[in-house]
């Protein structure tokens, strides 16, 4: 295999005690108290705030009616429950301090220990091809990546399947590998969450740019799935155990273990893939200024309902693009992106997304049915 020129990040970094200690603590049930920074203190304040809210008789209002709540110094405005109400913009996002904090989650690691709210995912142990297990690849790449992060002077945060509530980091990277019944399918892909913040989009662009530099790797074009964008660790809308809304995040599928070439590379050189991610992180942080926090806020979009004429869903935000489906009047959809006069919406009964004209829908309330990546949805990555 032709070695890529990854400068500092490509050279061998010895497995250090920090990496081993992080995995050992988490495996022993320590939960990574040191890794989450101010997580323990924050937990005390959050618990106190919840108790006070209950005694004040406002807990229902906080969670259901869009009343602001403060978590770790961050004011978080939830979507109001009233139909047609406009979501408020998040304000006063507190920047992190110290070295860059990078949270790394080896996909499917300790999946059997998920809390009750995610119990349906406990058996989702990842892909397997013969004796090659996805989770082992994810761990190997994550271990090397943590060593590189430490060597760079940044702070690594090892995250098992159970994400510490409201996890704050400068970047969150979920490391996965894919599989397919079509053994010719190969290549990498990555995605940021639904309604991505500008920072998440920039993180995705930087890491994708690093992978795109490698001539021996190809992108799995059009391979990004609904389940990737709706990954459960991104979903603070429904889950307590999810990253905070102001943590830039991506999920990456490194390749297909069902493909012989991808599988050989993934199993023989996890350090190579860790170096590609690290190079992308370096490029991302070069353009970051922690004091500028506005781009950490996720996109705020209302839920929408198809108007009396219904609405046509198209492949791209253009009236000339392919029409995918016609949606019946009264159908509720979740916008996940926007461009000019168009929304990209998740259409539940098709379990897919497409683009609709904003003029064909009206704002409505969150129906609270399970979304992709949630433990009540039919398909969960």
Order of alpha helices (4+ residues) and beta strands (2+ residues): alpha-alpha-alpha-alpha-beta-beta-beta-beta-beta-alpha-beta-beta-beta-alpha-alpha-beta-alpha-alpha-beta-beta-beta-beta-beta-beta-beta
